[in-house]
Amino acid sequence: MGVVNQRPRRPQFFYTTTPLPCPYLPGRTERKIVTELTGTDSEALHDRLSRAGFRRSHNIAYSPVCPGCRACVPIRVVAAEFEPNRTQRRIARRNSDLLARAVPARASAEQFALFQHYQQSRHGGGDMAAMGFYDYRAMVEDTPITTGLVEFRDRDARLLGACLTDWLTDGLSAVYSFFAPEEERRSLGTYAVMWLVEEARRLGLPYVYLGYWVPESRKMAYKSAFRPAEVLRQGSWRRLDEPATEGPPEPREAALGLAPLETVRLSSG
């Protein structure tokens, strides 16, 4: 019998970040576990990490591992069963004049002007408000997976909003959205999520991933309005309206189906 030579599997390294002030809840500390998305397996790895509650920024996947805090809860919308509530139906009617189009992940001066206007108006004291065009281009284009931008334009072809989106094998993932602050009445952030849900239905994809739901944070609590939704607790996705059960968090490698020797944690702080 011949000997089959198999290429050794490259270990996936995970690192923890230095503790920093929490951007959502005052007085708390943020710490993340991060790993790099590289190579030919990056798409499959990102799929697995997304199902385990990770998010993507550039070519890095991350998840919160904050000491003594479990406020950030991964959340996803069940696309096929989504039923808009009264407010969401009103928002859909209000934006019926818009043209939504998915475009390649290529940064443009027009997008950046809107992004900058949004940051300065909504998040003037944040780090993203200081981003230049090349920083914005890296945010959009520095991706090892299938990514695009969904643009929302009015009848005069004016860009009113955009949503950076990852395409997964089991759904769409809303990475970051921004919109014209003067169009606040349109609630374009909510409309973008509803558009993604409809697009997931059209593509036969079961979920739309919305990142982290933080019930104690006003700017993150809105994500629970899209029902039915599932949240990741103790390593299992369950309906949002199911009662939470307390217990120790599942080890990250177990949630990913990794053997312990495949994961190496190195602390940077």
N, C-alpha and C positions, 0 to 999 in steps of 0.2 A: 504494500500500500504506500503510495507516495505521501510525502510530507507536505502539508499545505502551509505556506508561510503567510501569516497574518500580520499586518502592520499593527504595532502596539498602539493601543488607544491612548491619546493624549489626555493627561489629567486636566480637569477643569479646576482652576484655582479661584478661591473666593477670599476676599479681603474685607476687613472692617475699617470704616473710616474713623477719623478723629471726631470726638464728640463736638457738636456745635449747637447753638441755640435753635430751638424748634421754630420753623417758620409759620406754624399753624397755631400753636398753643403757648402763650407766654409763660415763662418760668420753667419750661420743660426742655429736655436735652434731646437732640436728634443724633442718631447714629445709624449708619447703613451698612449692609453687606452688599458688596459689589463684585461683579465678574465681567471679564471682557468677552465680547461677541466677535470672534474672529474665525477665519477658515471656512471650509466648505460645509461644516456642520452648524454654522451660526444660525441659520434659519430654523433648523430643528431644535436647537438648544433654546432659542428665544421662545418658540412655541411652548416648550416644557416649562421654562421659567415663568412665562405669563400665566400658565395654569397653576403655578405655585405661588402666585401673588407678586411677582416681580414686575417692574416697569423698565422702560428703555429711555436712555438719554445718550445721543450720539451712538458710540459703539459699546456702551456700558449698560449692563442690566443691574438693577439695584432693588433692594427691599429694606424697609426699616427694621432695625433690631434695637430699638431705643430702650435704655435701661429703665425698668420699672414702668413701662408704658406700652399699651397695646391699642392706642386710640385710632391708629390708621388701619382701616379694614379694607382689603381688596374687594371691589364690587364690580359686577358685570350684569348687563341687562339681558334677559331671555328674549331674543328678538322675535321669535315666532308668536309669542304670547303677549307681547307688549300692547297695552291699551292706554292711549293718551288720556289724561284726566282733562277736566274742563279747561284749566289754565293752558295746558299744552295744546289743546285743540284750538284755542283762541290764538296762541302764538303761531300755529301752523297757518291759520287763515291770514294773519297779519303779514306773513312772509310769503304768501302765495305768488307774489310778483317777482320773487327772486329766481335766478338761474343758478343752480348748483352744478359744479363740474369737477370731477377728479382729474388732477393734472400730475405730471411727474414731479418728483421731489427735486425741483430746481428753484433756487432762490432768485427772486427778481427785485428790482428797485421798487416797484409798485408794492409788492408784499412788505418789504422792509419799511417803507414809509408808513404803512398802516400799522405794522407791528410796533414801530417806535412811538407812533401817536397813541396807541393803546397802552403801552407800558408807561409812558410819561403821564397819562391821564389817570390810569387805574393803579399803577404800582410804582409811583415816582421814587420812592425810597428803596426800591428793591434792586438786586444785582442786575436783573435783566434790563432795567431801564438804561443801564450804561453800555449795553451791547452795541457794537458797531456792525456795519454790514457784513464783514467777514465772520464775525461771531454768529450772526443770524444765518449766514450761508452754511456754516459748520453744523448748526442745530438742525437744519433742513436736510443737508446733503450727506453729512457724515453718518451713514447708516449702512450696515452690512446686510440688511434684510429688505423685503419688499415694502416700500414706503411711498406715500404720495401726499399731496395736498388737496384738500377739497376747498374750492373757492366758491364764494357766494357773491353774486353780482346783481345789481338792480337792472332795470330796463334800459338804463343809459350806459350799461357795461361798467359801472363804477364798482370797484372792489369794496365790499362792505365787511367781509369776514373771511376767515380761512381756518382750516383745522388740519394740522399735521397728523397723519393717520398711518398706522401700521396694518398691513394685511396679514392675518394669521390663518392657519389651516382650520381653526374653529371659530373665527370671528374677526371683527375689526377692533382695533385698539386706538382710542383717541389719545394722542400723545400731548398735543397742546393746541389750544384754539385762541384766536384773538379777533377783535372786531372793532368797527368804528364806534368810539365812545358816544358820539352824538346820536347814534341809532339805538340807544339803550332801550327804548320802547319796544323794539323788535325782539328783545331777549334772544339774541343770535347764538349765545352759548347753548341754550336749551334747544333751539331750532337745529343746531349742528348735530346734537346727539340724536334727535329724532330722525334727521336725514340719514345718519349712520345706521340707525336701526332699520330703516326701510331698505337701505342698500344691502345690509346683511341678509334681510329676508329675500331680496331679489337674487342674491348670490347663493342662497341656501346655506348660509352660515348661522350657527346657533346663537352666537353671543356678540355683544358689544362691550368691550372692556373700558371702564371709566377711570381706572386708577384706584386711588384711595378715598374712601368715604370716612370723613372725620366728623362724627356727630356733634362734637363740642366746638367745631370751627364753623362759623357762619358761612365763610366762602367755600367750604367743602361739603357742607351738609346737604346741599341741593341735589346731590347725586342720588339720594334715596327716593327722589320723586319719580323716577322712571321704574315703573312696576310692570310685571314682576321682575325682581332683581335677585341675584344670588350673591352672598358674601362668603369669604373664605375664613373659616374659624376652625382652629385646632386641626388644620390640614385638610378639611373637607369643605366643598362648596355646598351651601344650603340656602334655602329661601330666606330672604331678609326678615320676613315676618315670623319665622320659626324662633322659639325662645332660645337664647344663647345658653350654652352650657359651659361652666367654668372648668378649666383644666390647664395643665402645663402646655405651652406651645410646642408643636411638633418640630423636631429637628429639621433644619432646612434640607439636608441631604435625603432624609426619609421622604419628605414631600415631593422631591424630584425623582425618587426612585434610584438614587445613587448609593453605591456601596460606600462605607465610610472611608476606604482608602482612596477613593476617587476624588474626595474633596479635601483640600488643604486650606485651613484658615490662617491667615497671617494678619496680625493687628498692626495698624499704622499709628496707633495712639494708645 
